[in-house]
Amino acid sequence: MFKKLSHLLVVLFTILYTGYAQAQHRVAPDEIKQKMQWFADAKLGIFIHYGIYSVKGIDESWSFHNKKISYPDYMSQLKGFTASQYKPNELADLIKESGARYAVMTTKHHDGVALWNSKYGALNVVQKTPAKRDLLKPLYDALRARGIKAGAYFSLIDWSHADYPGFLKDSSRYQVKDKPAKWANI
């Protein structure tokens, strides 16, 4: 009995460790030393949160997750999102003037709304809002033209995806352990 249990534990540990080791991408510090030095020397960077939440001026996706606004009311902002005040060249000029050496833009927040015409779904500002245009490329082009490094923040969390279990802070659509196939669809 002890021998079988011991063998089972070794097999289980091997499976778990192998899965963990394969899931982790290890980067040797020397490989990124120059990048990290550049980042340390840059000192100032700008992080830009922008999305449909600018219509009502509320917290990004967290506003419906934390029940400050209902999900349908939150998503109704798609209809009013024109990006008419979005001026990437002026924004890049301000960033340059600030002395920032890099800028990071949210490309998709937890609400699942992409700021470009994503091939992975229609929930994007090009297809679902009056803005009807990619908001990322013009900004990245403007930043690069001014010598500012451009970065992208992309949330893997997607509360709008029907198969994503988490939705509201105090509830879930389902338990992953009960529906692993549904979780695998994400």
N, C-alpha and C positions, 0 to 999 in steps of 0.2 A: 504494500500500500504506500509506504513512505517513498519507495523508489519510483512508483508511478507518479506520485504527487510532485516529487523533486523533478522528474523529467518534464512534467507538464509545466511547472514553473519556469524551467529553463527555456522551453519552447515559447511560452508566452512572453517572457522577457526578450527573447531574440526577435520575435515578431514586433513587439512594441518598439524596441530600440531601433530595429531596421527601418520601420516606418518613420520614426522620429528623425533618424539620421538622413533618410532620403528627402524628408520634407525641409530640412534646413540647408540653406546654401551658405557655406562658410567662405568668408573672404579673408585672405591673409592681410594683416595690417599693412605690409609693405606694398601690396597691390594698389591700395587706395591712399597711400601716404600723401601724394601730391594733391589729390582731390581734397582730402581733409585739410591740408595746409591752405589750399585756396579758400576753402570755406571759412577757416579760422581767420584768415587775413581779410576776407570780404567784410566782416563785421556786421554790416547792415543788409538785410534782405526784407522784401515786402511780401506778405502773404495776402492774397486777395480772395475773399469769399464773395462769390457772385452767383446769383441764380434766381429762380422764380420768387423766392422769398423777399426779394427787393420790392415786389409789387405792393405788399402790405407793410413792409418794413419790420417783419417779425424775425425771430430766430430762424436760422436755416431749418433743416429737417427736424431738429430737436423740438420745434414748437408743436408739431403734431405727436411726436413720440412721447413728449411730456404732457400731452393733453391740454396745451394752451389754446389749441385750435383743432377742430376736427380734421381728419384726413381729407374728406371731400372739400371742406373749405380751403384747406391748404392747397390742394391740387387745383382748385378753381383759379388760382393765381396764374396758371398756364394761359388762360384766356386773356389776361391783362399784361402779359410779359412782352413788351415791344422792344426792349433794349434801346429805346430812342435816345437815351442819355448816355449810352455806352460809346465812348470815344477812345478807342485804343491808342491812337497817336498822342492824344493829350495825356492820357494816363501814363504812357511810356515816358513822355517828357517830364511829368511830375516825379516819376520814379527816378529818372536820371538826375533831376535837380536835387532830389533828396540825398543823393550820394549812395543810394543802394546799388549793390553790384549784382543782385539777382532778384527775381520776382517769381513767386509760385502762385498759380491760379487754380482754383477748384475747377476741375473738368466735369466731375459728377460727385455730388454729395450723397448722403445716405438716403435722400428721397428718390434716387435713381434717375433723376433728370440730367441728361448729358447736355453739355453746352456745344456740341457738334453733332453732325448727322451720323450717329452711331449705326454701325451695321448690325449691332446686337439687340436692337429693339427700337421701337418707334417713340419711346419716351425720351424725346430730346427737343431742344428749342427750335430746331429746323423744321421738324414735322408737326409739333404740337403747340406752337405759340405763334403769335403775330410777328415775332422777330424774324422768323423764317430764314435765319442765316447762322453760319458757323461763327461763334464768338471767340474761338481760341486762336485760329490761324492769324487773324489780323493783329491781335495783341502780341503773339509770339514773334511775328515779323517785325513789328514796331520795336519790341524790346531788343531783338538781335541787331536791328539797324543802328541802335544806340549803344551797342556793346554791352548790353545787360544780359546775363544768363537767364534763361527761361526754364521754369520747372512746372510740373503738373502734379496736382493732388487729385487722386482718383480713389474714391471710396469703394472698397470691396463690399461693404455693407450696402444692401439695397432693399430698403423697407417696402418699396413698391412692388418688388418681384413676388408673385403669388407663392413661390416655393421657399421664400426666405422665412424662417420661423419667427424671428423677433419682429415685433411691429410696434407695440406700445410698451412703455416702461414697466407696466404691471401685468402684461399678458403676452402670450405667444400664440401663433397660429397652430402650432403642433410641437411635440417633443421630438427632437432629432432621433433619439434612440428608438422611438416608436415608428418612425417613417424615414429610414436611412435613404431609400430610393428617391424620395422627394428632395431631401437635402442634396443628393448627388446631382440633381437637375440644375442646380444653380451654377 
